[in-house]
Amino acid sequence: MRKTDYRKALHSARAEFDRLLQKRADLDSRIVRLKQTIAGLMGLCEVADKTRRPLNHTIPLPPRFMRLTSAIRQVLAESAVPMRPPDLRDGLSNHGFNVAQYANKLAVIHNTLSRLERQGEVLQVSSGWVLTDKGRLASQMDFPDFPPAGENGKSAQ
């Protein structure tokens, strides 16, 4: 191949890459809007808890798509006891979150907890960290539940 052919191939690859990134951003935005819509409609329909299922149950998203803040909220929401940063690190790993990408895992977790505390989503107690009601709501908004397809009309009536 000539140098001009390589440049054309590079230009073509970059253009396709840019188009695909834009499509992914559009899809991510639409998914967030749908999660919010589903959560709001569930409240209006008063869907029974037994007919609810996690949104990512239908199409599981790999843990790499989950953000650290959302993952920390989920681990805290599932815990019956307060958790310290080392416990959270282990819980994140057990849930499949890739903590290896961080050089200082505990510092990143602690900084995230401090930010969540400023936002009123977590509280530090003597034995660790717990979610507040605001934090529980935020964790539900990260992954709202909704009734399985075909059952939404039956459970609300």
C-alpha positions as CSV (number, residue, x, y, z in Angstrom):
1,M,0.0,0.0,0.0
2,R,1.1,3.5,-0.6
3,K,1.2,6.2,2.0
4,T,-1.9,7.9,0.6
5,D,-3.8,4.6,1.0
6,Y,-2.8,4.4,4.7
7,R,-4.0,7.9,5.2
8,K,-7.3,7.2,3.6
9,A,-7.7,4.1,5.7
10,L,-6.8,6.1,8.8
11,H,-9.3,8.9,7.9
12,S,-12.0,6.3,7.3
13,A,-11.3,4.5,10.6
14,R,-11.4,7.8,12.5
15,A,-14.7,8.8,10.9
16,E,-16.3,5.5,11.7
17,F,-14.9,5.6,15.3
18,D,-16.4,9.1,15.7
19,R,-19.8,7.9,14.4
20,L,-19.9,4.9,16.7
21,L,-19.0,7.0,19.7
22,Q,-21.8,9.4,18.9
23,K,-24.3,6.4,18.5
24,R,-23.1,5.0,21.9
25,A,-23.6,8.4,23.6
26,D,-27.1,8.7,22.1
27,L,-28.0,5.2,23.3
28,D,-26.6,5.9,26.8
29,S,-28.7,9.0,27.0
30,R,-31.8,7.2,25.8
31,I,-31.3,4.4,28.3
32,V,-31.0,6.9,31.2
33,R,-34.3,8.6,30.1
34,L,-36.1,5.3,29.8
35,K,-34.9,4.3,33.3
36,Q,-36.3,7.5,34.7
37,T,-39.6,7.1,32.8
38,I,-39.9,3.5,34.0
39,A,-39.2,4.5,37.7
40,G,-41.8,7.3,37.5
41,L,-44.5,5.1,35.8
42,M,-43.9,2.4,38.4
43,G,-44.8,4.9,41.1
44,L,-47.9,6.0,39.3
45,C,-49.0,2.4,38.7
46,E,-48.2,1.2,42.2
47,V,-46.6,-1.9,40.9
48,A,-46.4,-4.7,43.5
49,D,-42.8,-5.6,44.7
50,K,-43.3,-9.3,43.8
51,T,-43.7,-8.4,40.1
52,R,-40.7,-6.1,39.9
53,R,-37.4,-7.1,38.4
54,P,-34.1,-5.3,37.9
55,L,-33.7,-3.5,34.6
56,N,-30.4,-5.1,33.9
57,H,-32.1,-8.5,34.5
58,T,-33.5,-8.3,31.0
59,I,-30.3,-7.3,29.3
60,P,-27.4,-7.7,31.8
61,L,-24.8,-5.0,31.4
62,P,-21.2,-6.0,32.1
63,P,-19.9,-4.5,35.3
64,R,-17.4,-2.4,33.3
65,F,-20.2,-0.1,32.3
66,M,-21.1,0.6,35.9
67,R,-19.6,3.7,37.4
68,L,-17.8,3.5,40.8
69,T,-20.3,5.7,42.5
70,S,-23.2,3.5,41.4
71,A,-21.3,0.4,42.3
72,I,-20.6,1.7,45.8
73,R,-24.2,2.6,46.3
74,Q,-25.3,-0.9,45.2
75,V,-22.9,-2.6,47.6
76,L,-24.0,-0.4,50.5
77,A,-27.6,-0.9,49.7
78,E,-27.2,-4.7,49.8
79,S,-25.3,-4.7,53.0
80,A,-27.2,-5.2,56.3
81,V,-24.3,-3.7,58.3
82,P,-22.1,-0.6,58.0
83,M,-19.1,-1.1,55.7
84,R,-15.6,0.3,55.9
85,P,-13.6,1.1,52.7
86,P,-11.7,-2.2,52.8
87,D,-15.0,-4.1,53.0
88,L,-16.4,-2.0,50.1
89,R,-13.3,-2.8,48.0
90,D,-13.9,-6.5,48.6
91,G,-17.6,-6.1,48.0
92,L,-17.0,-4.3,44.7
93,S,-14.6,-7.0,43.6
94,N,-17.1,-9.7,44.6
95,H,-19.8,-8.0,42.5
96,G,-17.5,-8.0,39.4
97,F,-16.5,-4.4,39.5
98,N,-12.9,-3.9,38.1
99,V,-11.1,-2.1,41.0
100,A,-7.7,-3.1,39.5
101,Q,-7.9,0.0,37.3
102,Y,-7.2,2.2,40.3
103,A,-3.7,2.6,41.7
104,N,-4.9,3.4,45.2
105,K,-8.2,1.6,45.5
106,L,-9.0,2.7,49.1
107,A,-8.2,6.4,48.4
108,V,-10.7,6.3,45.4
109,I,-13.3,4.6,47.5
110,H,-12.8,7.0,50.4
111,N,-13.0,10.1,48.1
112,T,-16.2,8.8,46.6
113,L,-17.7,8.2,50.1
114,S,-16.7,11.7,51.1
115,R,-18.4,13.1,48.1
116,L,-21.5,11.0,48.7
117,E,-21.5,12.2,52.3
118,R,-21.4,15.9,51.2
119,Q,-24.4,15.1,48.9
120,G,-26.3,13.5,51.8
121,E,-26.3,10.0,50.4
122,V,-24.2,8.2,53.0
123,L,-23.4,8.7,56.7
124,Q,-20.3,7.7,58.5
125,V,-21.0,5.8,61.7
126,S,-18.5,4.4,64.2
127,S,-18.4,1.0,62.4
128,G,-18.4,2.2,58.8
129,W,-20.6,3.8,56.2
130,V,-24.3,3.4,55.6
131,L,-26.7,4.7,52.9
132,T,-29.2,7.4,53.8
133,D,-32.7,7.4,52.4
134,K,-31.5,9.7,49.7
135,G,-28.7,7.3,48.9
136,R,-31.1,4.3,48.7
137,L,-33.3,6.3,46.3
138,A,-30.2,7.1,44.2
139,S,-29.2,3.4,44.2
140,Q,-32.7,2.5,42.9
141,M,-32.4,5.2,40.2
142,D,-29.1,3.6,39.1
143,F,-30.9,0.4,38.4
144,P,-34.7,0.8,38.6
145,D,-36.9,-2.2,38.8
146,F,-39.9,-2.7,36.6
147,P,-42.5,-5.4,36.0
148,P,-41.8,-8.1,33.4
149,A,-43.2,-7.4,30.0
150,G,-46.8,-8.5,29.8
151,E,-47.4,-8.4,33.5
152,N,-47.6,-4.6,34.1
153,G,-51.3,-4.4,33.4
154,K,-52.2,-7.3,35.6
155,S,-50.3,-6.2,38.7
156,A,-51.5,-2.6,38.7
157,Q,-55.2,-3.5,38.6
